[in-house]
Amino acid sequence: MSVLAMTRLRGVESKLFRPSESRFAAAAAVAALWLFVLAAIAEARPLRVAVYDAAPYASATPDGSFGGASVELWRRVAEDLGATYQFTLFPKMEELLHGVEEGRFDAAIGAITITPDRAERVEFSYPAHRSGVAAALRKSRGSSAAIASFGLVAYELGPLFGLMIGLLCIAGIAMWLVERLERDASRTDSAVRTLRDGLYWAVVTMTTVGYGDKTPKTHLGRFVATLWMLSSVALVSLLSASLVSRLTAEQLGATARFGQSDLWGKRIAAAAASSGAEWLEHHRIAHKDYPNLQDALEALAAGREDVIVNSVGVLRYLVTTRFSKSLRVAEPLLAPAYMAVALPTNSALKGPIDRALMRITESPEWRQAEEGYFAR
């Protein structure tokens, strides 16, 4: 074989093997990248983790220890990665997000709901907890609430009350007109002689008291009395049935489904920078911001607000533990959502954390452990 032919053959072989060599080089680069990531995770400097203070997801005790569903989940993730970490507690969401956004923290955990506004500032991991936006309302209980409900129902039944009073007056006047000409002196005391007697007789007959101190003496009067007895029984039955059904509907309404349309015309509030506040702003619903959820719920319990909107987990936990006698969380959710670990943009930790979260959150053992935090 000539030198020229051998040179051409080597050129062909070089072209044939270049694609496989490039794929090998790419795979080697990816492997090197992950080795670098894992090495960075395992280095001496612990990961700086911001913790949003919102039970039952995360909170700190007076002795400085941390607990909660998100804290427990992070510990399992860190163990899976073989990483060390250091917690820093934040009472306000905005300060926490700002720290992650600036890169002062490697991750942030707690009741951090994934929202469009937050996704523009930080990166989120694979979902860590199921969540959603819910509304808290006041409970309608006690004598004052019962009186208010009765007054409202009575107002709604005003036309029926008016009809009853009108017919009562007609019956009383008719009895007086028929009986006033009766002149039998021996029955003067029980006879219907005046308009006042006629109205009194109509009230006594309608309420089925039946004192018998005023009674009709003429045949025509007794006919009027019979008509009024039958009519009054029907009217009283109708009024009683209407009152009971309306009051029952009011009571059932206190636990009925609550949706976005029910927010109309109500005084609405939320904790500043919370997922509830962002949801309200996204839907352009006017509301008032409070420094934290505790203050917002206190305003609701005091009657200064009508509805508080917030992420359901924290909302239900606070209502159950601190406001169970005066507040309730409405069903269903106003909007479903997820919570996740917040990370700086383009964080090298996202891939390892995502895979760890997938493995941990899919296990039945973790789901049972997570439910235990919300059942307390």
GINOR-V41408 format. One record per backbone hydrogen bond with DSSP energy under -1.0 kcal/mol. CO is the residue of the C=O (numbers start at 1). NH is the residue of the N-H. Records with the same first field share a line. If there is no record, write none. Layout:
CO = NH, NH
This chain:
2 = 6
3 = 7
4 = 8
5 = 9
6 = 10
7 = 11
8 = 12
9 = 13
10 = 14
11 = 15
12 = 16
13 = 17
14 = 18
17 = 21
18 = 22
19 = 23
20 = 24
21 = 25
22 = 26
23 = 27
24 = 28
25 = 29
26 = 30
27 = 31
28 = 32
29 = 33
30 = 34
31 = 35
32 = 36
33 = 37
34 = 38
35 = 39
36 = 40
37 = 41
38 = 42
47 = 86
48 = 106, 107
49 = 88
50 = 109
51 = 90
52 = 54
54 = 57, 58
56 = 69
57 = 70, 71
58 = 54
59 = 67
61 = 64
65 = 61
67 = 59
68 = 72
69 = 73
70 = 74
71 = 75
72 = 76
73 = 77
74 = 78
75 = 79
76 = 80
77 = 81
78 = 82, 83
84 = 47
86 = 49
88 = 51
90 = 53
92 = 96
93 = 97
94 = 98
95 = 99
96 = 100
97 = 101
98 = 102
99 = 104
100 = 103
107 = 50
108 = 342
109 = 52
110 = 112
112 = 340
115 = 119
118 = 121, 122
123 = 343
129 = 339
131 = 337
132 = 312
133 = 334, 335
134 = 310
135 = 330
136 = 308
137 = 328
142 = 146
143 = 147
144 = 148
145 = 149
146 = 150
147 = 151
148 = 152
149 = 153
150 = 154
151 = 155
152 = 156
153 = 157
155 = 158
157 = 161
158 = 162
159 = 163
160 = 164
161 = 165
162 = 166
163 = 167
164 = 168
165 = 169
166 = 170
167 = 171
168 = 172
169 = 173
170 = 174
171 = 175
172 = 176
173 = 177
174 = 178
175 = 179
176 = 180
179 = 182
184 = 187
185 = 188
190 = 215
191 = 193
194 = 198
195 = 199
196 = 200
197 = 201
198 = 202
199 = 203
200 = 204
201 = 205
202 = 206
203 = 207
204 = 209
205 = 208
218 = 222
219 = 223
220 = 224
221 = 225
222 = 226
223 = 227
224 = 228
225 = 229
226 = 230
227 = 231
228 = 232
229 = 233
230 = 234
231 = 235
232 = 236
233 = 237
234 = 238
235 = 239
236 = 240
237 = 241
238 = 242
239 = 243
240 = 244
241 = 245
242 = 246
243 = 247
244 = 248
245 = 249
246 = 250
247 = 251
248 = 252
249 = 253
252 = 255
259 = 262
260 = 263
261 = 264
263 = 266
267 = 306, 307
268 = 288
269 = 309
270 = 290
271 = 274
274 = 278
275 = 279
276 = 280
277 = 281
278 = 282
279 = 283
280 = 285
281 = 284
288 = 270
290 = 272
292 = 296
293 = 297
294 = 298
295 = 299
296 = 300
297 = 301
298 = 302
299 = 304, 305
300 = 303
307 = 269
308 = 136
310 = 134
311 = 315
312 = 316
313 = 317
314 = 318
315 = 319
316 = 320
317 = 321
318 = 322
323 = 327
326 = 139
328 = 137
331 = 258
335 = 133
337 = 131
338 = 114
339 = 128, 129
341 = 125
342 = 108
343 = 123
344 = 347
347 = 350
349 = 353
350 = 354
351 = 355
352 = 356
353 = 357
354 = 358
355 = 359
356 = 360
357 = 361
358 = 362
360 = 363
363 = 367
364 = 368
365 = 369
366 = 370
367 = 371
368 = 372
370 = 373
371 = 375
